[in-house]
Amino acid sequence: MSGPCVIGLDFGTSSARAIVARVADGAIIASATFDYPGGTAGVITSATDANLARQHPGDYLAAIDALLGEVACRAAASIDIGNIVGIGVDATASTPIPVDARLRPLALDAAFAGDPDALAHLWKDHTAHAEAGRITAELTASAPAHLARCGMTYSSEWFWSKILRVARTNRRVAQAAATWVEQSDYIPAVLAGLGDAAAMPRNVCAAGHKALYAADLGGYPPANVLERLHPDLAGVRESCAVPAVTSTTPIGTLAAPLAARSGLGPHVVIAAGGIDAHLGAIGSGVRAGSMVKIMGTSTCDILIAEAGSSPDIPGVCGVVDGSVVPGYLGIEAGQSAVGDLFDWFVRHVARVGPEAATIAQAHEQFSREAARLAPGASGLVALDWNNGNRCVLVDPLLSGVLIGQNLHTTAAEIYRALIEATAFGARTIIDRLAEQGTALDTIIVCGGIAEKNALAMQIYADAIGRPMHVAESSQACALGAAICAAVAAGAHPDMPAAIAAMTRPPSRVVVPDPAATRVYDELFAVYSALHDAFGRGQSAVDLRTAMKQLIAISRHARTAGMPG
Amino acid sequence: MSGPCVIGLDFGTSSARAIVARVADGAIIASATFDYPGGTAGVITSATDANLARQHPGDYLAAIDALLGEVACRAAASIDIGNIVGIGVDATASTPIPVDARLRPLALDAAFAGDPDALAHLWKDHTAHAEAGRITAELTASAPAHLARCGMTYSSEWFWSKILRVARTNRRVAQAAATWVEQSDYIPAVLAGLGDAAAMPRNVCAAGHKALYAADLGGYPPANVLERLHPDLAGVRESCAVPAVTSTTPIGTLAAPLAARSGLGPHVVIAAGGIDAHLGAIGSGVRAGSMVKIMGTSTCDILIAEAGSSPDIPGVCGVVDGSVVPGYLGIEAGQSAVGDLFDWFVRHVARVGPEAATIAQAHEQFSREAARLAPGASGLVALDWNNGNRCVLVDPLLSGVLIGQNLHTTAAEIYRALIEATAFGARTIIDRLAEQGTALDTIIVCGGIAEKNALAMQIYADAIGRPMHVAESSQACALGAAICAAVAAGAHPDMPAAIAAMTRPPSRVVVPDPAATRVYDELFAVYSALHDAFGRGQSAVDLRTAMKQLIAISRHARTAGMPG
């Protein structure tokens, strides 16, 4: 009755989710979630190094087991689970895991218990900032064509930086690792029961955006260049000899033990994985000319452009052929702290009062208070760099800024200023893409912030001066993974056909208020001055007038009255 | 048995205090406090203008009545109150009050009920910033010698700015005012029962530091200069025809109705008033070569220098002959938000959690947590400008800055950064005084922050790199007022003799930790870069390195371990 169905597995920062979606129309038949048991909200941190963020691969195995069983059981209430034909996976990136020759993570070996370098190096880990600098310098000199694909600056969040860091500082882990695999490759490999690191296919989405893989340039950066950075890197390159594949590529079928435990059949096709944001864009109906913003703890911006347009956009994280939709260039930009920034303020600065028993209630309370404020009235401007700047400065060693506070400034005003700061960060990226000639007619937003934070979406629309199209699915990433599975299993002929069938255009649009946009234009000028002064050190920026401008904007906003 | 005694009345921002002190040795026989009933913690503010801060003069009358009666009653338990020979007064400044010809504040007239301009314009009111700019411009052109006495920039906090503001914007109040009197003149006048605005003596402390009165330059700025700013100002100058007097000058005896109600005799001599900070310096034993820091909601720095030294120090608030100790130049500098800054953070940003039931408990909790942090470990630097910058930039249209925050930054780290910011502000003033050749061998601290905030005092010692001598008396201002009363009543021959008899040298010294000072030297370099970039717009300041320096300092501080 239901026809063929597919499973999408979405591995996020704090939890993993599964959906069963109908191939015919993308309808979601069942879903399940799993919170990682390790660390704090799934993330293992360090008291002495704020840059460290790791995860235990055992949490991924637990999630796979729990989610397959649970979502299959729930789906069985309305469909014959024998109709499930494929599983697709999205995961965070770059989250490389050191593994042995049989693809077993070192962290699962008792000999490496307690060594954080044996864990998965989570996307937001910035310990490798010095290594990122070395890689940028080396590639600028000897492989600029590769480096241009990631905006000419390699990030501390990415594959080679993290591996180089361990190569330089932890020989025991470095030598025990047969190779390093991205989380988005590891999980499909587990699902398919692969056990040979050397023969394992890597998805071009993660390989391209995080490891500088470019088929037209001969794959990864040249071996001699990696060798100069560290011999280990050349070894890892050699271990990745199999050409990278798109996320719609079948890599095998469900491993027998998992099939048995979940009740799913062993015929189920496993698709190569992809990065959560990129597959989220697919689940949100990405097309040429649209930007999909996946807004959660951080934000990833995904666009696709006709193959043949320039693949090099300075300050934008990555441009990779086929990383999103086969046949198109996939473009990734992003901001390293969005929901994380609001959450930081509520959890760590504005301690929750007795009237808000939970963090969620505190967010609601601040949002209510912040919604009553007129744009510009607080006189505050913040920079959204508490977790560094991913685009367009690509510099993890930046930090937050708040200016304009007086003795009456309230917590809700700061909360609003932080939301505005992330909107201005988004506007900076959009401006850069426009300068570089990327066509952009529609902004589609999805993810937790887009779904639940009406205040943030209005501020984004107002501060950017464009409508925000809120994607239908609250499970865009998992749906994108499911779409990849549908193509991999042959249930749709190609991805554009699968997207057309399985996604719906956004029905909700948040429209900018022109009066608010006029005020935000003024605040954005101050934001840009701070951005350039702290991020670029441009001596042409005179900050002497910044505070006076903010005071003038605030006076005008307060006397002009509150918004309707 | 007790010998002669004197009363010191201290009118602060939120409350007033009274002491009865023994003339022989300054021992405090009795004390009383009175919280102003008006506004919020005594201050009337505006929802639409963060610059507005007013007080109701009726609160002062209520305080006089309550405090005289209460302190006399308490003293009577141990002395014969007939031995009380004088009353001295200190008050905030510049806090001008519009009065009618009989010295009755307009605010007490029902016709002006609800008009904030008829109230006392509290020292920290910054509504007159535009007027301060006009006055600075006019005096730079036509009375530079006067302007040099206040560091070449006239403040929005001061007498003529506030009067000019009302002259320009509220003709009804401006025309009803026969003259404007400082709070420190009004209260002694009430005590002495004076009823003729034209004949009223003004204290040189407030007149000099806030209204540019300089006996050697012919008193107030020339009438034609004031006339050009506004005819009303020339009129106010004319109403202040009586030469200004030192705070040790007797201006009358206690008015009969007050004498009757309090039980004090009508023979009690009333001394001319003085500014709270300046009389606080007296009560703290000020001498040539010492700086007295009166640290409360704001900080005033008071020094005295041999007459004949240069009276002009750019960026320092005021240099006035005889304003503190007759025969010496009185030098005033200061910071417009200190305790207010810490209180802002606790009240408005870090909302008090259930574990801290009161604001005071929240301060204690943050202080405990902040004390456990090593200097530099947070990677934060703040500017202490939430209420503008009084010295050395003299610019009320500046605002707060916080930089260096990441996603792990805690409220206690910000709390500590704000304390450090005020210490760096203090260091900036000390550096300016040293550059200008002012001898400064000892820093004496007094006031609420000095008495109660051990963490702040250690941070000040470490960040400035000098010992902090904590003054004995927690009632330094009131004791200074009492010392003035003792001289006015003839119980001591002059102020140095009275200071020698009635004050004790500080017994507690907070010593800097050289290791902490080394870290603070690095943080101060970042503070100074921000100070110059936002305060002076110096294009030579490159802020691109600021965040990286803070991250490096933080890493080093965290790996070096916590302080013993």
Interface residues (C-beta under 8 A of the other chain):
Chain A: T45 T48 D49 A50 A337 D340 L341 W344 H348 V349 A350 R351 V352 G353 P354 G379 W385 N386 N387 L397 L398 S399 G400 V401 L402 I403 G404 Q405 N406 L407 H408 T409 T410 A411 I414 A533 F534 G535 R536 G537 S539 A540 D542 L543 R544 T545 A546 M547 K548 L550 I551 S554 R555 R558 T559
Chain B: T45 T48 D49 A50 A337 D340 L341 W344 H348 V349 A350 R351 V352 G353 P354 G379 W385 N386 N387 L397 L398 S399 G400 V401 L402 I403 G404 Q405 N406 L407 H408 T409 T410 A411 I414 A533 F534 G535 R536 G537 S539 A540 D542 L543 R544 T545 A546 M547 K548 L550 I551 R555 R558 T559
